[in-house]
Amino acid sequence: NPPALADPYFWPADPYPALAELRAAPGLVRIDSPGGPFWALARHNEIVEVSRNPGLFRSGDGVLLADRLRGVLSSDSILYLDPPKHGRIRKLVSPSLTVRRVAALEPRIEALTAEILAEVDPTATVEAVDAVCAPLPLLVIAELLGVPASDRADFRRWSDAAIAAGGTSPTDDDMLSAAELFGYLSEAAADRRVNPREDILSILVHSEIDGEALDDTELVMFAFSILVAGNETTRTLLANGLEALFDRPDQRAVLTAAAAAGPAGETAMALGVEELLRWEAPIVSMARTANEAVDIAGTKVEAGDFLALVYASANRDEAVFGPTAGALDVTRDPNPHLSFGIGEHFCMGAGLARLEARIMLGELLRRWPDYEVTGPVERTPSTLVRGIDALPILLSP
């Protein structure tokens, strides 16, 4: 009985025993779903092989498990673009997210972190996703896109709805909020054509690919992808990290010591962030479609077959991470997790997400090393994110 990977309610429970069975099965496992059957790629090497070969496995027919229920257009997002157009569009934004550019954001991220934590009452139970995890990535990506402070509350609501709209059962309110976001970005893009600023949206508006500017749909969808990816994944990383460290005091102690060490502990904190990314992949899976018949792990895959790349499983693959694959070890090094993807679609904002997580978790552990999760954790039913909806926390018990 293969796990129901396409059921959003499979993921909030503990999915890892079922994923371990997938990895242990010979070859690939074929899974039925409302959108049609697909192959589950649960092992690390299989996902790397497919991700690094866009000539054999395309993105244009869908990258989410929900895509086959609704259909996609290549203009929907950069996620759906294949070479050569994918590479040309990616180059427009990549200079804004280089290692040097991201490092230059560190003082601003530190200041935003201090502002966010200053607004939290450490002596009262608060909802950590809303109070701690969501604000930082939202503020950072909003500033990069040039969103004024007055519109950022709407951006949080719109981003949440956009994630839900990418699932298998979006509500009418989700779709309406996503439409509001598209309208807002369209108006902002029109403004940047006349009044360019020092932000990513202005870069997109005034850039050309092979002598042609991006059309309005491409602009809006690219900005949409940046907003959702830059916000949701980092929020999920922070929330999962707080829960995991609370449940494992020995691992929390290692990172608390690193946080107390200041600059001398940055390397240890960086290793800890990588392990938290491995432990709970913020994005549990993506997908590709086979361009031609091919053999994967001894299984004959036909042209047109849909393949689910299950990062949440690959990150605990014993063949790569050894006998401790099922344990959290914040000193793990090397750590070739796949939480940011691999190959041409590797997350452009990976460096930014790592920096935000290192600063926020480090500052929180420095101030309140004995924080407690005080109530049940409510997880998001989703086939895309390993998210948390509610994480009640007391920072200073």
N, C-alpha and C positions, 0 to 999 in steps of 0.2 A: 504494500500500500504506500505509494510515493506521497510525500508531503504536499499539501495544497499550497504551493508557493504563490499561486495567483489569487489566493484568498487573503484579503487584508487582515482578517482576524487570526490567521495562522501566526503572524509575526509578533503580536504583543506578548504572547506567552513565551515560554522558553523554547526557541526554535532549534537549539543547537544539538540535542540528541538526534532529531530527525535529519539534520544536515550531516551529522557524522555517519548516519546510515547511507546517505546519498554518496558520500565520499568512498565508503567501503564497497559500494555496489560495483560490479564489473562493468566497464564501459559507461556510456551515458544512460541516464534514466529519462524515459519519455513520460511527460505529465500532461494530463488532460486539463483543460480550463474552458471557461465560457467563450473565450476568444479563439479557441482551437488548441491543438496539442503543441507542445514545445519540448525541446531537449533541455535538461538541467545540467549545466556545467558546474560541478561542485568542487573540483580540485584546482589547485593553484596553477599548475603547469598548463592545464587546458585553457584556462581563462587568459593566461599570458599569450599563448599561441594564437588564439582567436583575436585578441585585442591588438596584437602587433601585425595583423595581416588584413588591412582594410580592403585589399584587392580581392580577397576571397569572402570576406564577411562585411556586409554593408550595414550602415546605420539608417539609411533613408527610408526603410520600411517600418521603422519603429525601434525605440530603445527602452521603452517601458513596457512592463507586462500588460498594462491597460491599453496600450496603443492599438492593439488589433481589435478592440471593441469599438473604437471610435474613428480609426484611420488618422493618418498624419500627412502633413505637407512638408516638403523640404524647407519651406520658409518658417516652419513653426519654431525652430530653435537651432542654434549652432550644433546642438547635440545630434540632430538628424542629418547633418551635412557629411558628405563623403568627399574624398579627394577628387579633384584638386581644389574645389571651392572652399572646403573646410579650412585648409591651410592658409589660403589667402585671407579669409575673414579673420581667422585666429590672430594673424599677424597685426591686425589693426589695434587690438587691445593688449597684446602681449608686452609691448614696451612699457605700458602703464603698471605692469605687475612683475617687473624684473626683481631680482634679489636686491639690487641697490635701491630701487624705488620703494619696495616694501620695507626695507630696513629704515628708510627715512621716515616712515610712518610711526615708528616705535614711540617717540615722545608723545605724539597725539593719541595713540592707543592707550598709553599709560595714563594720560590725563583723563580720557573718557572713562577708563576703568575706575579711577579714583572718584570721579563724579557719580558713577552708577552706584558704587558701594557706599558712598556717603549718604545716599538716599534710603538705604536699607536699615531698618531697625534690627540690630543684631540680637536683641533680647526677646523678640517676638517671632513666632513662626510665620514665615513668608512663603509664597509660592516661588520657588527658585527659578523656574523657567521664565516667568514674567519679570521677576525682579532682578535676576542676575544674568541668566544665560542669553535671553533674547536681545536685550538692549544693545550690547556692544557690537556684535556683527551687523545689526541693523543700522546703527549710527555710522559705522565705518563705511559700509557699502553705499549708504545714502550720501555721505560726503563725497565719495569718489564719483558718484553719478551726478552730483550737483543738486541734490534734493534739499530744499530749504527745511529748516527745523520745524516749521509750522505744518509740514505735510508728513512728518515721519510716523505719527500715530496711524495714519491711513496706510502707510507703507507696511507696517506690521500686519495689519488686518488683510491687506491685499496679498502679501507674501504667503500667509497661512492659507488663504483661499486658493492661491495658485498651486500649492502643493496638493491640496485636496482635489483640485480640478484635474490633476495628473493621475489620480487614483482610479480605482475601478467603480466607485460609487459616489461621484460628486453630487452635492445638493444644488438646487437652483440658486441658493444664496452664494455658494462657492463660485458658480459660473458667472453670476452677476458681479461679484467682487473682482473676479479676474478681468471681466470686461471693463470695469472701472479703471483698473490698473493700465490696461491697454490704452484707454482713452487718455489717461493722465500722461503716459509716456509719449503718445502721439503729439499732444499739445506741447510737451517739453521739447521734443525734437524739433517741432516747427519754430519754437522760440530760439533754439540754439542755431538754427540756420541764419537768423537775423542778428542774434546777440550771442556769439560764441563765448565760452568761458573756459577756465582751466579744469575741465572735468572729462570723464570718459565719454559721456553722451555727446559732447562737442566734438571729440575726436572721431566718433562714429559718423556724425552728421557730415563732417567736412573731409572724410577720407574717400578714396576711390579704389576700386579693384579693377585692374586692367582698363583703366580710363573711365570706369563707370562708377557713379556714386551708389551707395546702398539705397534701395527703395524704402518707402515708409514702413512696409511690413517687415522687411529685414531689420531695419533700425529698431523698431519696437520690440521684436522678438529677441534680438541680441541683448538689448538692455534688460528685457524681462528675464532672460536666462542668467545674466550677471547678478541681478537682484536676488532671485530665488536661490541660486547656488551659493552666493556669498553670505546669505542670511541663514537659511535653514540648516545647512550642513554644520556650520560652526556652532550654532545654538544647540544642535543635537549632540555634537561632540562634548560641549561643556556639561550639558545635563547628564549624559551617560557617564562622563568622567566623575562628576560629583557623587553619583550613586555608587559607581564601582569602588571608589576610594573609601566611601563610608563603610561599605560592606567588608573592606579588607584593610584593617587598621595598620597592618605591617607595611603594606604598600603605600598607604597614606603617609606613614612616618618617614619613608624614604624621600618622598617629594616635599614634605614639610621641612625636612632638613635642607633640601636643595633650595627651597624658597627663602629660608632664613639666611642662607649663605650669600644672597644677593647675586652680583655678576658671576661670582665663582661657582654658583650652582646652576647657571643657565644651561650648560650641557646636560646635566642630569635632568632638569625640567624638560628639555627638548626630547630626551629619550622617553620620559614618562608620557609626554603627549603622543608620541608615535605609538606607544603601547596601548594607550587608551583608544586611539584610532583603530588599531588592530582588533582590540577586544570587542568593541561594538562599532562595526562599520556604519557610519551615518547613512550612507546609501547602501541598501542591502543587495541590490542587483541592478544590472542594466541588461540590454539585449542586443543581438545582432541577427541578421538574416544571411544564410549561406547563398553565395552567388552561383555555386556549382556543387556537384557531388564531391564529397570529401570524407576522409576517414578521420575520426577524432576518438582517441582512446579505444580503438578497436570497434567503433560503432560507425556504420555507414550513414552519413548525413546527406540528404538529398538537396538539390538546388531548391531554394525557396523555404527550407525549414527554418523555424524560429529557434534561437538559442538564448537561454537565460544564463547570464554570467553572474553567478551567485557569490558576490564578494564576501558576504557574511560567512559563508562556508570556507572559501579559500583562505581566509585570514586565520582559520584554525586548522589548517591542513598539517597533519603530523609529519608528512613527508618533507615539509619545508621548515616548520617551526619546532619539530622534534617532540620529545615526550612531554614537554611543558606547554604544548600548543593550547591545552584546555585550562591553563592557569594564567592569571594576570601577573606579569613580571615587569615592573616599570624600569628595570635596568636592562631589558632585552636589547641586544645589539649584536649583529645586524637585525633589522626588522623590515623585511621586504613585503609589508602588507599591501593590499590592493584597494585601500579605502578611497584613494584619489583616482582610481582607475590606472590604466597603463596604456602606453602607445599614444597614438595621435590625439585621443580624447582625454589625455591626462589633465586633471583639473588645473585650469590656469590660476586659480586663486589659492592653490595649496599652500604657498608660502605665507600668504596673508592669514589663512585659517590657523596655521601652526603658530604664528606670532601672537594672534589674538588669544589663543588657548593658553599659550605659555604665560602671557602677562596676566590674564584674568585668574587662572588657577593658582599661579604663583602668589599673586597679591591676596587672594582669598585665604590660602593656606598660611600665609605669613600673619594675617590678622586674626584668623579664627581657625586654628589647627584642629580644634575639637568639635567642629560643627556636627550636627546630628540631623539625619533624615527622620522626621517625626511621624510620618504617616505613610499610608500605602502609595506607591508610585503608580501612576496611571500612564500606560503606554499608548501610543498612537496606532490605531488600526490602519496599516498602510502597506502596500507592496513595494513602496519606494524607499521610505525612510525608517530607520530604527529609532523613532522619535519618542519623546516623553511629553505628555500633555500636562501632567501635574507632578511636582516634586516638592512636597512640603519640607521646609528646612528651618532649623534653628541655628543661627551662626554662632551665638555665644551661649551655650547651655549653662 
